[in-house]
Amino acid sequence: MFSLKRREIFRQQVTFNIILAVLAIVVAFPIFWTICSSFKTIQEIYTLNPKILPKSLDFVNYKFLFETSVIDYKQAIINSIVVSITTVVIVVICSALGGYGFSRINFKYRDNIFNTIVMLQFVPLTAGIIAQWQIMSLLNLRDSLIGLALLLAAIILPPNLVLMRQSFLSVPTELEDAAKIDGASTFQLLWHVMLPLAGGGLILVAVNSFLFTWGDFIYARTMLTIPSKYTMPVIITVSIPTTPATLRIATYGVYNAAAMITAIPAIIFFILIQNRFYEGAREGLKG
Amino acid sequence: MKSKYYSNFIYILPALSFILIFNIWPIIWGVVLAFMDFRGVTLTGEWVGLGNFKELISDERVWQGLSISAKYVLYSYPATQLLALVSGWMISELRAKTVGKIYRVILYLPVVIPVSAGMTMFKALYESSGYLNIMLTKLGLSPVGWLTDPNVAIYSLAIASIWRNFGASMFYYLIGFYNVPLEVKESALIDGASLWTRFWKVDLPAIKNMLFIIFIQSAGALTGGLAEVTALTAGGPARATAILPYYSAEISIWGEQRLGYAAAINLFLSIFTLILASVVIRLVKVEKE
């Protein structure tokens, strides 16, 4: 009886693994294909018998991107980094302060304000984007990388405030009480007691907001109109003029290389924090 | 005491000011704009009352956009959720935790990869002499105009959208299944419940609040897809993938700057979505009783 059950469980585990493995291969294929294609020459891309793996690690497409192309990919990478860093810094500071305020400090309408912020996450992007575009124009923040960073920070703040509030709520109050008796101010409490204990949440906030900003396409595509201000996600959708002088490369090889440059930082950051990401959510959504 | 009150407010002030300026103000202003004729970025708009709404009712591109949005949701949303539910459940049932971690990372990758990069990957696969068509030819089938045939493009878009979005839902299902109390799972195991029974009687009921939210969000999916469409098809070919949010962006931000009219279209879509959501809620409630 028992062994029958074990065999059944074994069979079930094997079935699940096969299904999930097939799904994972299908999902990973476009990514893998793009990595491989980014190293292929035109002869390898436009052939009736395409191989999945490139013949060699030929950086010809990447070289074209950085050296020959009239589209300024280097500038786009810098722009992306500027926007991402600015947003992450703003979001980290604001959600550390705000999460503390919403979890530990009493003031009038605190819960009403917090509930409004929670609701904001469910308002669709389309509801605000036209007015956002206009407001950005009026504030002279359109076509400005810092302006875009401010906008993105405001968009991604609500979920991160919720997350930080949750992290602070999980810190036991006894520690605070002890520090209060020692005469610490509320800011000292935040800096010396709460932040070290809720630092995990803050790392998650930083990574969340980085992934969002680095990957943002629609706001950047909307707010930035000058090509020299384009971020990576915008510039990779711009068509690439290839010249006869670069016969060794195919347009799609360049596209693939650009897509990989955009995707790789996000992939690496996610893999580095994936465990914290899942386990943190598991804790946060319990009950 | 009173000054203490305001100094306490200071902690949320930075976050709140960002949210007020770039988040709440635009949402309110968007509603006001819908009743104005506003072009360009100048400050001079003109009240037109319900004029924009009168215009949009007779604008066939609005209805075309709405029906394409509906098709987009119909082709992508149920498949996305089903795939997410099943894969999330399977991962949560795996005994080998490390293997489960590998799956949950791979299946979530399309969500973290910037949407325009993901769509560029699909563009290359969908190209007329791209890998998919070469494979089809090798199998003796005729190549498909993935992004050039107006009858096919909406499916190509849906496939790319499922690929990009199902991981995000899988994440929520997975967390839900992880948090099914162990005692509940074990008692079902001891009772000798089959896998199938356990799924329907134990695991699924345990995440029913989550399922409820997912059902309601299905209406909200109508407002989605703007990034995917912009990056993959730009509404083409022959407007076959011009979902309503794309049309509204096209006639305002990226085109003739008819901001008031575009805001009216978006408000119309939001109201439509809300009505639909309340119908869904009612249906789900009836089902529950």
Interface residues (C-beta under 8 A of the other chain):
Chain A: K5 I9 Q12 Q13 F16 N17 I19 L20 A21 L23 A24 V27 A28 P30 I31 W33 T34 S37 Y46 L48 P50 I90 I93 C94 S95 L97 G98 Y100 G101 F102 I105 N106 F107 K108 R110 I113 T116 I117 L120 F122 V123 P124 L125 T126 A127 G128 I129 I130 A131 Q132 W133 Q134 I135 S137 L138 L150 L151 A153 A154 I155 L157 P158 L161 T186 L190 L211 W214 G215 D216 F217 I218 R221 T222 M232 P233 V234 I236 T237 Y252 Y255 N256 A258 A259 M260 T262 A263 A266 I267 F269 F270 I271 Q274 N275 Y278 A281 R282 L285 K286 G287
Chain B: Y5 N8 F9 I10 Y11 I12 P14 A15 L16 F18 I19 I21 F22 N23 I24 W25 P26 I27 W29 G30 L33 F38 V41 L43 L83 S87 M90 I91 E93 L94 R95 A96 V99 K101 I102 Y103 R104 V105 I106 L107 Y108 L109 P110 V112 I113 P114 V115 S116 A117 G118 M119 T120 M121 F122 K123 A124 L125 E127 S129 G130 Y131 I134 T137 W163 G167 F171 L174 I175 G176 Y178 N179 G192 L195 G220 T223 G224 L226 A227 T230 A231 P245 S248 A249 S252 I253 W254 L259 A262 A263 N266 L267 L269 S270 T273
